[in-house]
Amino acid sequence: MDNIELIKLGQKIKFERTKRDMSQEQLAELSNISIHGVSNIETGKADVKYTNLLKIAKAFNIKISELLDFNL
Protein backbone atom coordinates (compact mmCIF):
# COMPACT_ATOMS: atom_id res chain seq x y z
CA MET A 1 0.00 0.00 0.00
CA ASP A 2 1.16 3.50 -0.64
CA ASN A 3 1.07 6.24 2.00
CA ILE A 4 -2.30 7.64 0.91
CA GLU A 5 -3.91 4.20 1.13
CA LEU A 6 -2.35 3.58 4.55
CA ILE A 7 -3.74 6.88 5.80
CA LYS A 8 -7.19 6.08 4.40
CA LEU A 9 -7.10 2.61 5.96
CA GLY A 10 -6.08 4.11 9.29
CA GLN A 11 -8.91 6.62 9.10
CA LYS A 12 -11.37 3.83 8.32
CA ILE A 13 -10.18 1.75 11.27
CA LYS A 14 -10.42 4.77 13.58
CA PHE A 15 -13.91 5.52 12.22
CA GLU A 16 -15.05 1.94 12.89
CA ARG A 17 -13.48 1.99 16.37
CA THR A 18 -15.05 5.29 17.42
CA LYS A 19 -18.40 4.29 15.90
CA ARG A 20 -18.35 1.43 18.40
CA ASP A 21 -17.30 3.75 21.25
CA MET A 22 -14.12 1.70 21.60
CA SER A 23 -10.77 2.98 22.84
CA GLN A 24 -7.48 2.13 21.17
CA GLU A 25 -6.67 0.10 24.26
CA GLN A 26 -9.86 -1.94 23.87
CA LEU A 27 -9.17 -2.56 20.18
CA ALA A 28 -5.61 -3.55 21.01
CA GLU A 29 -6.84 -6.04 23.58
CA LEU A 30 -9.53 -7.53 21.33
CA SER A 31 -7.21 -7.81 18.34
CA ASN A 32 -4.09 -8.84 20.26
CA ILE A 33 -2.14 -5.95 18.73
CA SER A 34 -0.17 -3.53 20.90
CA ILE A 35 -1.66 -0.12 21.64
CA HIS A 36 1.36 1.40 19.90
CA GLY A 37 0.62 -0.81 16.89
CA VAL A 38 -3.03 0.26 16.78
CA SER A 39 -1.98 3.91 17.02
CA ASN A 40 0.55 3.52 14.20
CA ILE A 41 -2.03 1.79 12.01
CA GLU A 42 -4.64 4.50 12.63
CA THR A 43 -2.20 7.29 11.79
CA GLY A 44 -0.91 5.54 8.67
CA LYS A 45 2.61 5.24 10.08
CA ALA A 46 2.69 1.45 9.80
CA ASP A 47 2.00 -0.91 6.96
CA VAL A 48 -0.66 -3.39 8.07
CA LYS A 49 0.00 -7.10 7.78
CA TYR A 50 -2.89 -9.19 6.51
CA THR A 51 -3.03 -11.09 9.79
CA ASN A 52 -3.43 -7.85 11.76
CA LEU A 53 -6.08 -6.61 9.35
CA LEU A 54 -7.95 -9.87 9.90
CA LYS A 55 -7.66 -9.48 13.70
CA ILE A 56 -9.02 -5.94 13.54
CA ALA A 57 -11.91 -6.98 11.30
CA LYS A 58 -12.76 -9.80 13.72
CA ALA A 59 -12.64 -7.37 16.66
CA PHE A 60 -15.20 -5.22 14.82
CA ASN A 61 -17.17 -8.29 13.68
CA ILE A 62 -16.95 -7.19 10.04
CA LYS A 63 -15.30 -8.46 6.84
CA ILE A 64 -11.89 -7.21 5.75
CA SER A 65 -13.51 -5.88 2.59
CA GLU A 66 -15.51 -3.45 4.74
CA LEU A 67 -12.27 -2.06 6.19
CA LEU A 68 -10.93 -1.58 2.68
CA ASP A 69 -13.99 0.39 1.60
CA PHE A 70 -12.71 3.93 2.10
CA ASN A 71 -16.03 5.62 1.44
CA LEU A 72 -16.67 7.01 4.91
N, C-alpha and C positions, 0 to 999 in steps of 0.2 A: 504494500500500500504506500502511496505517496503521502506527503505531509498533510495535504488538504483532506484526503480520505481519512487519515488517522484522527484529525481534528473533528471531522464530522461524526466519525464513529464514537469518539469520546463524548461529544455533545449528545448523541443519541443515548448512550449508556447513562449519562447523567440525567437526561430527561426521563428515562424509564425508572431510574432509581428515585428521583424526587417525586415522580408521579405516584409512586408507592409509599411515599413518606418514609424512605429508608435512608439511613446514614451510610457514609462510605464504610464505616466500621461494620455495620450490619451486612452490607454487600460483601465485604471482605470475608467475614465469617461464613456466610452462606455459600460463597463460591470457593472458599479455601485459597484465596489470593491475599497477599499482604495489603494492608491499608495503603502503603506506599505504592504498591503495584496498581491498585484501583485508582489512586490519585493520578498516577502517571498515564494510565489508560484514558481517563476522563479528560485530561488536558492535552492529549495527543502527543505526549513526550515519549511514549513507548509503543513499539509495534506489538500487536496483540497476537499471541499464538492461538492457533485454532482451538487447542484444548482449553485455554482460558476463556475464549469466546463462548465455547460450549458451556463451561461452568457458569458464566454470567447469565447466559440465556436460561439455563436451568434454574438459577436463583430467582429469575423473574418469571419463570414458568411460561416462557415464550420460545418460539423457534429462532434459530440463528438468523434466518432470512429477515425476520422482523427487526433485528438489530442492524442489519445492513440496509434497511430501507431508511434513507436519510431525509425523507419528507416528514419533517416535524410538523 
